[in-house]
C-alpha cells in the first residue's frame, strides 16, 4: 500500500481517493488530476483489496490517512466501487476530526447481484478474496453503520457486458452495480450518469459533479 499525496498548503482541503476491488490508484488518476486542478490536495491510495476483509483494510490505510489529515482543512473522501464501502468502514473506525463530504461512484451499498452469482465459485473466491465475499446482497444490510455525514452517490446506467447488464442485474445498472444498489439511506444527494462501472471515474460529468458536491454539499441540478 502507498499513497502519493499532492499538497498545496496546510489549509488546502484534502481528498482521499480509494479505488475499487482488484483495481489500483491508477484507475482514479484522471479524477485525481481534476480534483487538484479544482484546488484540492489529494491522497490517492493503493491498498491490498483482494487479500483482507474490509474492516482490516480500514486499519491498513489509517496511517497514511492520519498523516495526510493533519491539516487545518476539511478532509473529504472520493471512492469508486468497493472503495465506498471501505470509506464507510474507515470513517466508522477512524473518523477524522475535520471530516467533510464523501462521494461514492458505483458503490454497491445494497450489495452486488454479480457477487451473489459468483461467490460460490472457487475461482471468484481465490481472485477477490475475503472482501469479495462481503459484496453480496446478503452481507450488506447490517454490515456497516448508518452514515451521519454528507454523502453524494453517483450511479451509472450504461453497461458493456450484455450478460450482466441485461440478465443478472436489475435495470438500470452500470454492468456491475444496479442504480438501486448504489443508493444509500441517509445520503445527501444522488445522480445517475451515462457511464459504465469502470468508466465512472473517468466520466466528465461524474468528475464535474464530484467537485460540485465537495464544494457545495450537493450535485448540480442541471
Buried (B, 14 or more C-beta within 10 A) or exposed (E): EEBBBBBEEEEBBBBBBBBBBBBBBEBBBBBBBBBBEBEBBBBBBBBEBBEBEBBEBBEBBBEBBEEBBEBEBBBBBBBBBBBBBBBBBBBBEBEBEBBBBBBBBBBBBBBBBBBBBBBEEEEBBEEBBBBBBBBBBEBBEEBBEEBEBBBBBBBBBBBEBEEBBEEBBEEBBBBBBBBBBBBBEEBBBBBBBEBBBBBBBBBEBBBBBBBBBBBEEBBBEE
